[in-house]
Amino acid sequence: SDVRAMFIFGDSIVDTGNNDFLDTNLKMKYYPYGIDFPFGPTGRATNARNPADILGELLGLPPFLPVFYDPLTKGSSVLAGVNYASVGSGVLDSTNQD
């Protein structure tokens, strides 16, 4: 593949754990979220991989790109991409991210 990196923006459909590092009530790091995921609950609003995980795999990128707000997301860990998505995000005030 000619794709070397993927940068993900979006909401709960593709968030892989950014909200775990934010001051918000919208966290998904508990069961049943992640019940079918090899690492258990990780902040994904799904029970397993989400579309960003699957697309990254199809593009030949490393599995499970790091989330932007994780303090460990720096240096060489960002070379294949970063996930900026956040559960509850939106461009309108009416989307009410808490």
DSSP file with accessible surface (Angstrom, degrees, kcal/mol):
  #  RESIDUE AA STRUCTURE BP1 BP2  ACC     N-H-->O    O-->H-N    N-H-->O    O-->H-N    TCO  KAPPA ALPHA  PHI   PSI    X-CA   Y-CA   Z-CA
    1    1 A S              0   0  114      0, 0.0    58,-0.0     0, 0.0     0, 0.0   0.000 360.0 360.0 360.0 145.0    0.0    0.0    0.0
    2    2 A D        +     0   0  163      2,-0.0     2,-0.5     0, 0.0    57,-0.0   0.492 360.0 104.3 -85.2  -5.3    1.1    3.6   -0.7
    3    3 A V        +     0   0   58     56,-0.2     3,-0.1     1,-0.2     0, 0.0  -0.677  40.0 170.8 -81.5 122.4   -0.7    4.7    2.5
    4    4 A R        +     0   0  219     -2,-0.5     2,-0.3     1,-0.3    -1,-0.2   0.608  62.6  12.5-105.6 -17.6    1.8    5.4    5.2
    5    5 A A        -     0   0   34     56,-0.1     2,-0.4     2,-0.0    76,-0.3  -0.990  54.7-154.4-157.3 157.1   -0.4    7.1    7.8
    6    6 A M  E     -a   81   0A  25     74,-1.6    76,-0.7    -2,-0.3     2,-0.5  -0.992   5.3-162.7-138.7 128.9   -4.0    7.7    8.7
    7    7 A F  E     -a   82   0A 107     -2,-0.4     2,-0.5    74,-0.2    76,-0.2  -0.968  16.4-152.5-115.0 121.7   -5.3   10.6   10.8
    8    8 A I  E     +a   83   0A  17     74,-2.2    76,-3.2    -2,-0.5    77,-0.4  -0.824  17.4 175.6-106.4 128.7   -8.8   10.0   12.1
    9    9 A F        +     0   0  149     -2,-0.5     2,-0.3    75,-0.2    76,-0.1  -0.984  35.4  81.1-125.8 137.5  -11.4   12.7   13.0
   10   10 A G        -     0   0   31     -2,-0.4    76,-2.2    74,-0.1    79,-0.1  -0.996  64.2 -79.7 164.5-159.4  -14.9   11.9   14.1
   11   11 A D  S >> S-     0   0   65     -2,-0.3     3,-1.6    74,-0.2     4,-1.4  -0.082  77.2 -38.7-117.7-145.0  -17.2   11.0   16.9
   12   12 A S  T 34 S+     0   0   41     74,-0.3    33,-0.6     1,-0.3    75,-0.2   0.735 122.5  71.7 -61.4 -21.9  -18.1    7.7   18.7
   13   13 A I  T 34 S+     0   0  100      1,-0.2    39,-0.3    73,-0.1    -1,-0.3   0.867 119.3  14.7 -62.1 -33.7  -18.1    5.7   15.5
   14   14 A V  T <4 S+     0   0   24     -3,-1.6    71,-0.2    36,-0.1     2,-0.2   0.400  90.5 123.8-125.2   2.4  -14.3    5.9   15.3
   15   15 A D     <  -     0   0    0     -4,-1.4    30,-0.6     1,-0.1    71,-0.1  -0.476  33.9-175.1 -66.5 131.2  -13.1    7.1   18.8
   16   16 A T  B    S-C   44   0B  10     69,-0.3    28,-0.4    -2,-0.2    -1,-0.1   0.201  70.9 -47.5-114.3  15.9  -10.7    4.6   20.2
   17   17 A G  S >  S+     0   0    2     26,-0.5     3,-1.1    68,-0.2     4,-0.3   0.504  89.1 127.2 136.9   8.4  -10.2    6.1   23.6
   18   18 A N  G >  S+     0   0    0     67,-0.4     3,-2.2     1,-0.3     4,-0.2   0.900  75.3  61.4 -58.8 -39.0   -9.6    9.8   23.5
   19   19 A N  G >  S+     0   0    3      1,-0.3     3,-1.3    24,-0.2     5,-0.3   0.738  88.1  71.8 -64.7 -19.3  -12.4   10.5   26.0
   20   20 A D  G <  S+     0   0   33     -3,-1.1    -1,-0.3     1,-0.2    -2,-0.2   0.732 102.8  43.9 -64.8 -19.2  -10.7    8.5   28.6
   21   21 A F  G <  S+     0   0   93     -3,-2.2     2,-0.3    -4,-0.3    -1,-0.2   0.312 103.2  83.5-107.2   5.4   -8.2   11.3   28.8
   22   22 A L  S <  S-     0   0   37     -3,-1.3     2,-1.6    -4,-0.2    47,-0.0  -0.762  86.6-110.3-109.7 157.4  -10.7   14.2   28.8
   23   23 A D  S    S+     0   0  169     -2,-0.3     2,-0.3     2,-0.0    -3,-0.1  -0.658  76.6 116.8 -83.6  85.3  -12.8   15.8   31.6
   24   24 A T  S    S-     0   0    9     -2,-1.6    -2,-0.1    -5,-0.3    73,-0.0  -0.981  70.3-132.7-148.6 157.2  -16.1   14.4   30.4
   25   25 A N  S    S+     0   0  142     73,-0.6     2,-1.6    -2,-0.3    -1,-0.0   0.530  87.3  93.0 -85.3  -9.8  -18.9   12.1   31.5
   26   26 A L        +     0   0   46     72,-0.7     2,-0.4    61,-0.1    61,-0.2  -0.566  54.2 142.7 -89.0  76.4  -18.8   10.4   28.1
   27   27 A K        -     0   0   71     -2,-1.6    16,-0.1    -7,-0.1    17,-0.1  -0.909  34.3-170.6-117.8 146.0  -16.4    7.5   28.8
   28   28 A M        +     0   0   21     -2,-0.4    15,-0.9     1,-0.1     2,-0.9  -0.045  48.1 118.6-123.4  29.8  -16.6    4.0   27.4
   29   29 A K        +     0   0  124     13,-0.2     2,-0.3    14,-0.2    -1,-0.1  -0.327  62.0  71.3 -98.0  52.9  -13.9    2.2   29.5
   30   30 A Y  S >  S-     0   0  123     -2,-0.9     3,-1.1    10,-0.1     5,-0.1  -0.976  84.3 -48.3-155.7 160.5  -16.3   -0.3   31.1
   31   31 A Y  T 3  S+     0   0  147      1,-0.3     3,-0.1    -2,-0.3    -2,-0.1  -0.477 112.3  35.4 -72.6 144.0  -18.3   -3.4   30.2
   32   32 A P  T >  S+     0   0   86      0, 0.0     3,-1.9     0, 0.0    -1,-0.3  -0.991 104.7  84.1 -88.3  -4.2  -20.2   -4.1   28.1
   33   33 A Y  T <  S+     0   0   69     -3,-1.1    14,-0.3     1,-0.3    12,-0.1  -0.391 104.8  13.7 -58.7 133.5  -18.0   -1.9   25.8
   34   34 A G  T >  S+     0   0    3     12,-1.6     3,-1.8     7,-0.1     6,-0.3   0.553  80.3 137.0  80.7   9.5  -15.0   -4.0   24.6
   35   35 A I  T <  S+     0   0  102     -3,-1.9    13,-0.1     1,-0.3    -2,-0.1   0.826  82.1  35.1 -61.7 -28.7  -16.5   -7.3   25.7
   36   36 A D  T 3  S+     0   0  106     11,-2.4    -1,-0.3    -4,-0.2    13,-0.2   0.229  97.6 103.4-105.8  12.0  -15.3   -8.9   22.4
   37   37 A F  S X  S-     0   0   12     -3,-1.8     3,-2.0    10,-0.3    11,-0.1  -0.774  76.5-127.4 -97.1 139.2  -12.1   -6.8   22.1
   38   38 A P  T 3  S+     0   0  103      0, 0.0    -1,-0.1     0, 0.0    10,-0.0   0.779 109.8  41.9 -59.3 -24.1   -8.8   -8.6   22.9
   39   39 A F  T 3  S-     0   0  137      1,-0.4    -4,-0.1    -3,-0.0    -3,-0.0   0.273 107.3-129.7-105.1   9.9   -7.9   -5.8   25.4
   40   40 A G    <   +     0   0   10     -3,-2.0    -1,-0.4    -6,-0.3     2,-0.1  -0.325  69.7   2.3  73.9-159.0  -11.3   -5.4   27.0
   41   41 A P        +     0   0   22      0, 0.0    -7,-0.1     0, 0.0   -12,-0.1  -0.411  63.3 161.9 -63.9 129.5  -12.8   -1.9   27.3
   42   42 A T        -     0   0   28    -14,-0.3   -13,-0.2     2,-0.2   -22,-0.2   0.324  69.2 -82.2-128.8   2.3  -10.5    0.7   25.8
   43   43 A G  S    S+     0   0    2    -15,-0.9   -26,-0.5     1,-0.4     2,-0.2   0.329  86.3 135.1 105.6  -5.5  -12.8    3.7   25.3
   44   44 A R  B     -C   16   0B  14    -28,-0.4    -1,-0.4   -16,-0.2    -2,-0.2  -0.569  58.6-135.2 -73.0 142.6  -14.3    2.4   22.0
   45   45 A A  S    S+     0   0   30    -33,-0.6     2,-0.3   -30,-0.6    -1,-0.1  -0.105  83.7  72.5 -88.6  36.9  -18.1    2.9   21.8
   46   46 A T  S    S-     0   0   36      2,-0.2   -12,-1.6    -2,-0.2    -3,-0.1  -0.868  88.1-117.0-137.9 173.8  -18.3   -0.7   20.4
   47   47 A N  S    S-     0   0   77     -2,-0.3   -11,-2.4   -14,-0.3   -10,-0.3   0.498  97.0  -3.6 -93.7  -2.2  -17.8   -4.2   21.7
   48   48 A A  S    S-     0   0   29      1,-0.3    -2,-0.2   -12,-0.2   -11,-0.2  -0.606 113.8 -14.1-154.8-145.2  -14.9   -4.8   19.5
   49   49 A R        -     0   0  102    -13,-0.2    -1,-0.3    -2,-0.2    -2,-0.2  -0.296  60.6-143.4 -67.7 155.3  -12.9   -3.1   16.7
   50   50 A N     >  -     0   0    2    -36,-0.1     4,-2.1    -4,-0.1     3,-0.5  -0.604  34.2 -87.7-112.2 176.7  -14.4    0.0   15.1
   51   51 A P  H  > S+     0   0   70      0, 0.0     4,-2.8     0, 0.0     5,-0.2   0.848 126.3  55.4 -55.9 -33.7  -14.3    1.2   11.4
   52   52 A A  H  > S+     0   0    9    -39,-0.3     4,-2.3     2,-0.2     5,-0.2   0.910 108.1  48.6 -66.0 -40.3  -11.0    3.1   12.0
   53   53 A D  H  > S+     0   0   13     -3,-0.5     4,-1.9     2,-0.2    -1,-0.2   0.929 114.4  45.7 -62.0 -44.5   -9.4   -0.1   13.3
   54   54 A I  H  X S+     0   0   69     -4,-2.1     4,-2.5     2,-0.2    -2,-0.2   0.924 112.6  49.2 -69.1 -43.6  -10.6   -2.1   10.3
   55   55 A L  H  X S+     0   0   85     -4,-2.8     4,-2.0     1,-0.2    -1,-0.2   0.925 109.6  52.6 -62.0 -43.5   -9.7    0.5    7.7
   56   56 A G  H  <>S+     0   0    4     -4,-2.3     5,-2.7    -5,-0.2     4,-0.4   0.915 109.8  48.8 -58.0 -42.0   -6.2    0.8    9.2
   57   57 A E  H ><5S+     0   0  113     -4,-1.9     3,-1.4     1,-0.2    -2,-0.2   0.934 110.0  50.8 -63.6 -44.4   -5.8   -3.0    8.9
   58   58 A L  H 3<5S+     0   0  138     -4,-2.5    -1,-0.2     1,-0.3    -2,-0.2   0.823 109.8  51.4 -63.8 -29.3   -7.0   -3.0    5.3
   59   59 A L  T 3<5S-     0   0   46     -4,-2.0    -1,-0.3    -5,-0.2   -56,-0.2   0.477 117.7-113.3 -85.2  -4.0   -4.5   -0.2    4.5
   60   60 A G  T < 5 +     0   0   65     -3,-1.4    -3,-0.2    -4,-0.4    -2,-0.1   0.703  66.4 145.8  81.4  19.7   -1.6   -2.2    6.1
   61   61 A L      < -     0   0   16     -5,-2.7    -1,-0.2    -6,-0.2     3,-0.1  -0.452  60.5 -81.7 -84.3 162.8   -1.1    0.2    8.9
   62   62 A P        -     0   0   71      0, 0.0     3,-0.2     0, 0.0    -1,-0.1  -0.279  59.9 -94.0 -59.4 148.6    0.0   -0.9   12.4
   63   63 A P  S    S+     0   0  102      0, 0.0   -10,-0.1     0, 0.0    -9,-0.1  -0.378  96.1   9.0 -68.2 141.9   -2.9   -2.1   14.5
   64   64 A F  S    S-     0   0   73    -11,-0.1     3,-0.1    -3,-0.1   -11,-0.1   0.972  79.6-137.7  59.6  75.3   -4.7    0.3   16.8
   65   65 A L        -     0   0   19     -3,-0.2    17,-0.1     1,-0.1    -1,-0.1  -0.251  31.0 -96.2 -58.5 148.0   -3.4    3.8   16.1
   66   66 A P        -     0   0   33      0, 0.0    17,-2.9     0, 0.0     2,-0.3  -0.293  34.2-116.1 -70.1 152.8   -2.7    5.9   19.2
   67   67 A V  B >   -b   83   0A  13     15,-0.2     3,-1.1   -51,-0.1     6,-0.2  -0.664  19.9-125.1 -89.0 145.3   -5.2    8.3   20.5
   68   68 A F  T 3  S+     0   0   92     15,-2.6     5,-0.1    -2,-0.3    16,-0.1   0.870 104.6  50.1 -57.5 -44.1   -4.3   12.0   20.5
   69   69 A Y  T 3  S+     0   0  113      3,-0.1    -1,-0.2     2,-0.0    15,-0.1   0.569  80.9 107.8 -81.2  -5.4   -4.9   12.7   24.2
   70   70 A D  S X  S-     0   0   44     -3,-1.1     3,-2.4     1,-0.2   -52,-0.0  -0.568  71.1-137.6 -70.1 126.1   -2.8    9.8   25.5
   71   71 A P  T 3  S+     0   0   91      0, 0.0    -1,-0.2     0, 0.0    -3,-0.0   0.750 102.8  62.3 -58.7 -19.4    0.4   11.2   27.1
   72   72 A L  T 3  S+     0   0  132      1,-0.1     2,-1.5    -5,-0.1     5,-0.2   0.539  76.0 101.8 -82.2  -6.7    2.3    8.3   25.4
   73   73 A T    <   +     0   0   23     -3,-2.4     2,-0.3    -6,-0.2    -1,-0.1  -0.637  60.5  95.1 -81.9  91.0    1.3    9.6   21.9
   74   74 A K    >   +     0   0  144     -2,-1.5     3,-1.6     0, 0.0     4,-0.1  -0.970  65.2  15.6-164.6 168.5    4.5   11.3   20.9
   75   75 A G  G >  S-     0   0   60     -2,-0.3     3,-1.6     1,-0.3     4,-0.2  -0.253 125.4  -6.2  61.2-137.6    7.6   10.7   18.9
   76   76 A S  G >  S+     0   0  100      1,-0.3     3,-1.4     2,-0.2     4,-0.3   0.675 119.2  79.7 -69.0 -13.5    7.7    7.7   16.6
   77   77 A S  G <  S+     0   0   47     -3,-1.6     3,-0.3     1,-0.3    -1,-0.3   0.700  92.1  52.3 -68.5 -14.8    4.3    6.5   17.8
   78   78 A V  G X  S+     0   0   47     -3,-1.6     3,-1.1     1,-0.2    -1,-0.3   0.448  79.0  95.6 -99.1   1.0    2.6    9.0   15.6
   79   79 A L  T <  S+     0   0  131     -3,-1.4    -1,-0.2     1,-0.3    -2,-0.1   0.808  89.5  42.3 -65.4 -29.3    4.4    8.1   12.3
   80   80 A A  T 3  S-     0   0   19      1,-0.4   -74,-1.6    -4,-0.3    -1,-0.3   0.481 127.8 -80.3 -94.8  -2.8    1.6    5.8   11.2
   81   81 A G  E <   -a    6   0A   0     -3,-1.1    -1,-0.4   -76,-0.3     2,-0.3  -0.629  36.3-111.9 130.6 173.0   -1.2    8.2   12.3
   82   82 A V  E     -a    7   0A   4    -76,-0.7   -74,-2.2    -2,-0.2     2,-0.6  -0.994  17.2-129.9-144.7 145.7   -3.2    9.4   15.2
   83   83 A N  E     +ab   8  67A   1    -17,-2.9   -15,-2.6    -2,-0.3   -74,-0.2  -0.884  26.6 169.6-101.0 117.2   -6.8    9.1   16.2
   84   84 A Y        +     0   0   83    -76,-3.2   -75,-0.2    -2,-0.6    -1,-0.1   0.391  35.9 125.6-101.4  -2.4   -8.4   12.5   17.1
   85   85 A A        -     0   0    0    -77,-0.4   -67,-0.4   -71,-0.2     2,-0.4  -0.209  39.7-165.7 -63.8 151.2  -12.0   11.3   17.3
   86   86 A S    >   -     0   0   11    -76,-2.2     3,-2.1   -68,-0.1   -74,-0.3  -0.985  25.7-112.3-143.8 128.6  -14.0   11.9   20.4
   87   87 A V  T 3  S+     0   0    9     -2,-0.4   -61,-0.1   -76,-0.3   -76,-0.1  -0.325 105.6  16.9 -55.6 130.6  -17.3   10.4   21.6
   88   88 A G  T 3  S+     0   0   24      1,-0.2    -1,-0.3     9,-0.1   -77,-0.1   0.501  91.8 145.3  85.4   4.2  -20.0   13.1   21.6
   89   89 A S    <   +     0   0   36     -3,-2.1     2,-0.3   -79,-0.1    -1,-0.2  -0.308  13.0 145.2 -76.0 159.8  -18.1   15.5   19.3
   90   90 A G        -     0   0   46    -79,-0.1     7,-0.1   -80,-0.1   -80,-0.0  -0.957  54.6-113.0-177.6 170.0  -19.7   17.7   16.8
   91   91 A V  S    S+     0   0  147     -2,-0.3     2,-0.3     3,-0.0    -1,-0.0   0.580  92.7  73.3 -94.9  -9.7  -19.5   21.1   15.2
   92   92 A L  S >  S-     0   0  107      1,-0.1     3,-1.9    -3,-0.0     4,-0.2  -0.806  79.5-130.1-107.2 146.7  -22.7   22.5   16.7
   93   93 A D  G >  S+     0   0  160     -2,-0.3     3,-1.8     1,-0.3     4,-0.1   0.835 106.5  69.2 -58.8 -29.1  -23.3   23.5   20.3
   94   94 A S  G 3  S+     0   0   90      1,-0.3    -1,-0.3     2,-0.1    -3,-0.0   0.613  79.5  75.7 -69.6  -8.8  -26.4   21.4   20.2
   95   95 A T  G <  S-     0   0   61     -3,-1.9    -1,-0.3     2,-0.1    -2,-0.2   0.672  89.3-152.6 -76.6 -14.9  -24.2   18.2   20.1
   96   96 A N    <   -     0   0  110     -3,-1.8     2,-0.6    -4,-0.2    -2,-0.1   0.879  11.5-164.2  52.5  57.0  -23.6   18.8   23.8
   97   97 A Q              0   0   83     -4,-0.1    -1,-0.2    -7,-0.1    -9,-0.1  -0.635 360.0 360.0 -70.9 121.9  -20.2   17.2   24.5
   98   98 A D              0   0  103     -2,-0.6   -72,-0.7   -74,-0.0   -73,-0.6  -0.728 360.0 360.0 -93.2 360.0  -20.1   16.9   28.3
